[in-house]
Amino acid sequence: MGIQFLQSNRSNRPLALFWNKPNTECIKLNVNGSYCHQSLAGDGGILRDHRGGVLKAFTHQYQALSAFHSELLAVYDGLRLCSDLGLQQVIIETDSM
């Protein structure tokens, strides 16, 4: 997978971010939740196989109580999708839990 460079909020040095592939028996679920101070929220996620191939992706909009709540809903939505697809060996990655 590629490397993405972002500016750090704490310094002027860029951060290198990597996506690591799961082993051949697993699927990786990457999720993210988003929250606005007026309780508007959304989430999204992507399921990938051991080659990095996209299996499914999702987005949802809803109301949440906090950014943490939105992140939890993203994990829940992703796990529900995995269950619907019959996936049992799943690695979950999120950026704020």
N, C-alpha and C positions, 0 to 999 in steps of 0.2 A: 504494500500500500504506500501511498505517497506521504510526504512530510509536509505539514502545514506550519508556517511560521506566524506567530501572533505577537503583538506588543504586550509586554507585561505591564500591569498597572503599577507595580512596585519599582520598576526600574526601566531603563531604556533598552535593555537587552531583550532580543526576541526569544520566545519560547519555542522549542521544537516539540511537536505533538506527533505521536506515532499510534497507529492502530495495529494491534497485535492479533494475528489470526488465531482462532481456537484450534485445538487438536482435531484430528479427523473424526472423532466420535461426537463432537459437540457442535452446537450452533451458538453464535454470539448475538446477544440482544443489546444494542446500544440505544439508550433512551435519554430524553431531555424534557424537562418541564419548564414552562414559562409562566410568569405571574405578573399581573398589573395590580397596582394598589387598589383598584376598584373591584377586586375579586374576579376580574376577567382573567382567564387562564387557558392554556393549551398545552398539548404535549405532542411528542412525535417519537418515533423509534424505527429501527431497522434491524432485520434479521439477516445475518450472513453466515455462509458456510465456511469450511476450513480453507477454501481457496479465495475467500473474500467476495464470493458471488452473492448478490442480493437475492434473498428468498421472498421477503415481503417487507413492506414499509407501511407506516400508519401515521395519521395525525388526527387529533381531536381538539375541539374547543369546548369549554365548560366553565363553571365557576369554581373557584377554590378559595381556601381560607388563608393560604400563605404560599410562598415559593416552595417550601418543604412539602406542603400538601400537594402541590402541582407535580413535584418530582415523584412523590409516592404514587400518584395516580398514573403517571407515565410508566412506572414499573408494573403496576397492576394491569394496565392496558396491554403492555407487552407480554406479560405472563399469561393473560387471558388468550391472546393471539397464539402463543406457543401451545397452550392447552388445546385450543380449537384445531390446530394443525397436527396434534398428536406428538409434539416434540417434548422430550423428557430430559435430555441432557443439554442444559442451556447455561451459558455464562452470561451474567448481567453486568453491564457497565453503565454507569451514570456519572455525571460530572460534579454532583454536589451532595452526595450522601456518604 
